[in-house]
Amino acid sequence: MNRKIKESVGTLLAHIIKVDHRDVEKEAPLFCDLMGENFECDPQEAKTFLRDIMKREYDLDEHIAIINQALCEDKLSKYHLMEQLNHIIYSDKISPEDYKIFEDIKNKLFEC
């Protein structure tokens, strides 16, 4: 289950980078820091993970459901995850779509 959570959190954090067509090389250090903070990923592992996420299709709702299931009773961890997502959003240009995505994720994470 830990691997699934790691993949889902990584996908959630990488989603803004992907939908905004941000420079992966520029965003990789922040992504690596956040994944290292959550899952003790070393920088190279996190960078490879980010590149893999950027190349593939995924169902964001499925990843949110996995996170929600794992953290259903842990609202503090959910808030921390939203704070990290906010760091990704603020790391480059901010669009109204970014905060629509943020609000959608927040609403889904705090359903339970």
N, C-alpha and C positions, 0 to 999 in steps of 0.2 A: 504493500500500500504506500510506503514511503516514496518509492520510485514514481508511482502515479501522482502523488501530491507534488513532488518535485517537478515533474513534467507539466502538471497543470499550472502551478505557480509560475514557472518559466514562461509558459504559453501566455498566461494572463499579462505578465510584465512585458513580454515581447510584442503583444498585440498592438499597442500604440505605436511602437517603432515600425511595425509592418504596415498598418493602415495609413500612417502618415508618410510612408516612403522615406523614412529618415535614413541617414547615413549610418549603416551598421557599425562601421569602424569607430565612428564618433560616439555612438551610444553604447558600444560594447563595455567600456570600463565601468559605467554606472550599473549596467545589467550584471556584470561580473561581481561587483561589490554587493549588490542586493542578493544575488544567488548565493554568494559566499556567506553572507550574513544569515541566510535562511537554512542553507544546506551544506555549508562547508565545502563548496565547490572551489577548486583552484581556478585561477583566471583563465587558463587555457581550456579547461573543461567547460566553463561557463561560456566562453567565446564560441567554442565549437557547438555547444548546445543552442546558442542564439542563432548561429548561421543555419543550423538544421531546422529550427522553428520557422525561420524566414522563408525557407524553400518549400515547406509543405503546407497542405491544406489542413485545417483543423476545425472542429466544432467548439467555439468558445463556450457555448452554453453547457456542453458536456464537461469541459474543464472546470467551469464555475461550480457545477453540481458536485464534482469530485472534491473540490476544496470545501464546499459547503457541508458535505457529508463528514469530512474529516474534522472540520472546525465548528460544527454546529453549536456546541456549547461554549466555544472559546471566542467570545466577542472581542477580547483584547487582541488576539492574533489576527482577527479579521480587520480590525482598525489599523493594525500595523501593516497589513498587506495593502490596504487602501492608501496608507501614507506612502508606501513604496511605489505604488502605481502613480500617485501624484508626483513623486520625484521624477519618474520617467516622463510624465506629461510636461513638467516644467523644464526639462533638460534641453528643450528645443522650442521651436515655434509652437504656439498653442492655438488650436482651432476650436470652434464651437462643437465640432464633431467629437473632439477629445473628451470634452466634459459631458457630452451626451453618453458616450461610451462609459465614462467614469460613473455617472449616475445609474445607468443600466446595471453595471456590475455591482455597485453598492446595493441597489434594491434587491438583486438576486441573492447576494451573499447574506443579507440580513433578513431573508424570508423566514428562516427557521427559528 
